[in-house]
Amino acid sequence: MLQTPYYLVDKAKLLKNMEKIAYVRKHSGAKSLLALKCFATWSVFDLMQDYMDGTTSSSLYEVKLGKEKFAGETHAYSVAYADNEIAEVLANSDKIIFNSIGQLQRFAEVSEGKPRGLRVNPQVSTSAFIIADPARPYSRLGEWDPVKIEAVIEQISGFMFHNNCENRDFNRFDEMLNLIEERFGHLIARMQWISLGGGIHFTGEDYPLDAFCQRLKAFADKYQVQVYLEPGEAAITQSTSLEVTVLDTLFNGKNLAIVDSSIEAHMLDLLIYRESAKMAPCDGPHTYMVCGKSCLAGDIFGEFNFAQPLQPGDRLSFQDAAGYTMVKKNWFNGVKMPSIAVKQLDGSIELVREFDYTDFVNNLS
């Protein structure tokens, strides 16, 4: 039995998402690029690259990782490129997407000959969190004025729209795409490719996949463009767990259990968005608040129900723990970094990465 804490990526569960992504490509013509900002665990890229068309990035390091570890296209995007990294970004990418007209013009000469795109902000989104809303007031994410965009349209061959965020509602996706067409359709018709970004939960249960495919195909046919999707969570949803061990229990008005992990260090999005982790199984008469082992008072995974009282040494499993976890994990409090393990398609479990004190030291100076 592996020493906790560790992330366990289950390839059989991952495969279910991959098959849906491949279905969308077959029936809509849309290509899918893995959003590395969400998930960059390259030890399972061998499976994913058979079903996806490449990667998209948010930084130089992600561009290089995609180029080196994932077959297919490598799309580069950044909120802002630095002068000292642009040459390396260009050398490792097949397309480069600029966040602003200013950046496009600044690097126009050095990027000449490379397929270039521009991020466009349609000023509508699905985000329930202002911190994650790309269309928030005064957003820096993309250009929004069609007149200004048209003035530089000869310098680009594509647009990237990214305004969906955990959007499970196909009708809302359709409505927002209609708004994009109304405002930018005359410009889209002059492009060769359009990325509709990520945040579309089309691999989720009961999502109307055929209607989604039909809408994408109609869009591509109308404007004669290659459509790209950039699934992050959609690619890895429900595929991974964070396995932990109970270290201590106590009572302070509620039953508490302390585990050998931490939300601030290992599942940071729970803290940022004030959400609870998902536990399986989670039923029974015994309720515990499960807490992390860091010194942060709010290091709490959530409240869960158990069939039996918890004891030190019990193993717990937090579900759906792939997205924005391994890419955000940190060394706060010097809490041991979770290992990364992969459950192969034959059922065997392989430990692919373990972190130790040396990694902690080398992360500092």
N, C-alpha and C positions, 0 to 999 in steps of 0.2 A: 504494500500500500504506500502510495506516494506521501511524502511529508507535505502537510499544508503550510501556508496557503498556496493554492495554485489555480490558474485558469485552465479549464479543460475544454478544448475545442473538439466538438463531435462532428467528424466529417460526414457521417450519415445524415445528420440534421442539416448541416451546411449544404449537402447535395440537394436537398429538397428546394432550397432557395435558388440554387444554381439552375435546376431544371426549369423553374418558373421564369428565370431570366432568359434562358435559352428559348423558351416558348415565346416570349415577347419578341425576341429577335426574329424568330421564324415567321411569326404571324403579323408583325408590324413593320419589319425592316429596321427598327431602331437598334442601335448598338449600345451596349452597356459598359461603362468604365467604372472600375472600383474606386470609390472615394477614399484615398489613403488617410485623410484626416480623421476618419471614423475607425478604420481598421487597417492595420499594416502588418499583421502577423504573417510574415512571408513563408513560414514553414508549411502553410496550407495553400500557398499560391499554386502549387502543382495541380491541385484539384480545380481551383477557381478559374485558372487561365484557360481551361478547356471549355468553359461555358461563357466567359466574358471576353470583351474585346480589347482590354487594356486597363490603364489606370489614369486617374486625374489627381492633381496634386494642389497643394497650397503653399509650397515652399521649395527651395532648391533641394533640400535633403529628400523630400518626398519624390521629387522628379527623378532623382538619381536612383532611389530605391525602386520605383516603378520600372525604370529603364533596365536595371540590373536583374530584377527578380521576377518580373511579370511579362509574359509574352504579349504581343499585340501593340496597340498604339499607346503612346505616352503623351498625355496632354498636360501642359504646364499652365498653372494659374497662380497668381499671388495678388494680395491686396496692394502690394507695392514691391517691385524688384529694386534691389540695390545695384549701383554701378559695378561693384566688385563681384557680383554673382551672375549678371545677365549672360555673359558669354558661356558659362557652364550650364545655365538653364537651357539656352538655345542648343547647346551641343548634345543635351540628353533628352530632348523633346521632339515630337513630331508636329505638334501644334503649340502655339503660345497664345494665351488669352490675357489681355491687358484689362485691368480694372477701371482705368480711366483714359480719357483722350490725352491727358497730359503725359501719362506713361507711354502710351502708344506713340506719341510724337517724339518723346525723349529718346526712345529706343528704335525709332523708325529706321535709321540707317543700319544699325548693327543687326536688326532682325529682317532686313530685306531678303526676300526669297523664301522665308519661312512662312507657312500658313499661319495667319494671325487672326485672332478673334478679339471681340470686345465684350465685356460684361455689361449687360443692360439691366437696369432696375425698373421693373414695371410698376413699382409703388403699390403693389398688392401682395399679400402673403397669407399663409395659414398659421403662422406662429402664435402660440398662446403665451409666449414668454418674450418680453421686450428685449431681453439680453440676447436672444437668438433670432430676432426678427430682422431679416435683411432689408425689409421695407420700412423700418422704423423711421420716425422723423429725423431728418438731417443725416440719413444713412450715407456712409462713405462707400457702400458696396455697389458700384456700377454707375453707369451714366443713365439718365432718365429723360433727357430732352431729345426728341426725334430730330429736331432741326440741327442741333449740334452734332448728332451722330451722323446725319446725312452728309455733313460737310467733310467727314473723313472716311466715308464708306468705301472709297476706292482703295484704301490701304488695308482692308480686312476682307476675309472670306467667310466669316461666321460670327454668330452671337452666342453668348452664354447667358441664359436666364436661370437664376436660382432663387425661387421665391416660395417653394414648398418646404414645409418643416413638419415632419411626422404626420403628413397628410394621408389619412386613411379613407378619405371621402372622395370617390371618383367624380361625383357631381361638382364638388368644389374645384377639383383639378380642372375639369372641363370648363367651368365658369371663368377661371383665371386665364386659361389658355385663350378663351374667346376674347377676353380683355386685352391680352397681349397682341392678338391678331388685329383687333380694332385700332390699337394705337401704333403698332410697329409693323403691321402686315406689309405695307408698301416697301419697307426696308428689308424685311425678311425675304421677300421675293427676289432680292438682288444678292442674296447670300448662297453659299454652297452647302453650308452645314449649320445646324442649330443644336446647341445643347440645352436641354430643359432641366439640367441640374439634378440634385438629389432630393431627399425628403419626401419622396412619393412611396408610400408603403404598399407597393403593388404585389409583394410576395406574402402579404398577410392573409390570414384565413378569411374566406368569403369575399375577397376583393374581386370585382367584376373584370377579370383579366381579358376576356374577349372584347368587351366594350373599350377597355383601355387600348388594346391593340388596334382596334378599328379607328379610334380617335387619333392615335399616333400616325397610322398609315394615311389617313385622310389629310392630316396636317402636312406630312412629307410630300404627298402627291400634289397637293394644292400649290405648294411653294417650290417644288422640285429641289428639296434639300435632304441631306442625310441627317437624320435625327440621332442625337446621343442622349442617353440617360446616365446619371452619375450616382448609382445606388451606393449608399454606405450602410445604414441600418438595414435597408431592404435586402442587402446581400447576405448579412450575417445574423439576422434576427433569429432568436430562439436556438442558436447553435452552440452556445457556450455557457458554462457555469463557472462560478468562483467557489471553490471548495475550501472550507475553513473548519477549524476545530474550536470547541468551547474551552476556554481556559479557566473561567471562574463564573460563579453565579452568586447573586446577592439580592436582597430585598430592600427597597427604599421607597415604599409606597406601591411599587410595581415589582414584579419579578424581572430581574435583569440577568443577562448573560453576556459575558465579554469573550470575544473571539480573537483569533490571531491575525486579524486583518483590520483595515481601516477604510472608511469611505473617503476621507480626505486624501489618502495615499493611493487607494486602489480602485475606487468607484467615485471619482470626483464629481461627476455629473449629478449624483444624488444630493450632494451638498449644494452645488450651484443652483439647482432647480428645486431644492427642498422636496425631493421625492423619496419614496421608500423603495428599497430593494424588493425583488420578487423571490419568494421562497417556495421550494417544492421538496416534500409535501408541506402543506400548511393547513392542517386541521387537527382538531382535538381540543380537550378542555383546558389545557395548560398554556396560558398566554405569557410570552416573554418579550421584553424589549431587548433586541439584540444590538450590542454596542461594539464599536471598534476599540482597539487597544491603544490608540494615541491619546495624548493628553488634551485634545480638543473636546470641550464639554459636549458639543453637538455632534460628536462622532457616533452617529446612531444609524444603523441599517434599517430599522423599522420595528414594528410589533407583529409577532407571528404566533400562530397556534400550533401546539405540539400534542401528540398522543400521550407522551410520558413527560414527567419533569426532566429538565435538562440537567446534565451532569458534566463536570470537567472531563474532557476526552471525547465527548460526542461530536460527530461530524455533521456539519450543516452544508447545504448547497444553495447558493444564490443563483437564480436562473437569469437567462437573457443578459449575460454579462460580457458580451463581446465588444459592443460599440462604445467608443469614447472611454474605454477603460485602459487597455494595454498601451494605447497611444498617449494617455494622460498620467499614467502612474508615476509616482514620485517617491522620494526618500524622506518625507516628513517624519520627524521623530526617530529616524533611523529604523523604522519598522521594516522588517524583512520583506523584500519585494516578492510577490507571488511568482512561483515558477510558471512555465507555460508547458502544458502537456496536450497531446493530440490523441484522440480516440480514432484510430484508423478504421477504414471501412470493414476490415475483418474483425473488429471488436477489440483488438489489442490496444493498449495505452502506451504511448511513447513519451517520455520526458524529453522535450526538445531544448529547453533552456532553464537553467537554474541560476539564481543570483545570490551573491554572498557578500561578505564584508569588503572584499576587494572592490567590487562594483560600487559599493557605497562610498568608499574612499576616493576612487577614481572619478566619481561624479562631482567631487569637490576639488579643492585646490590645496 
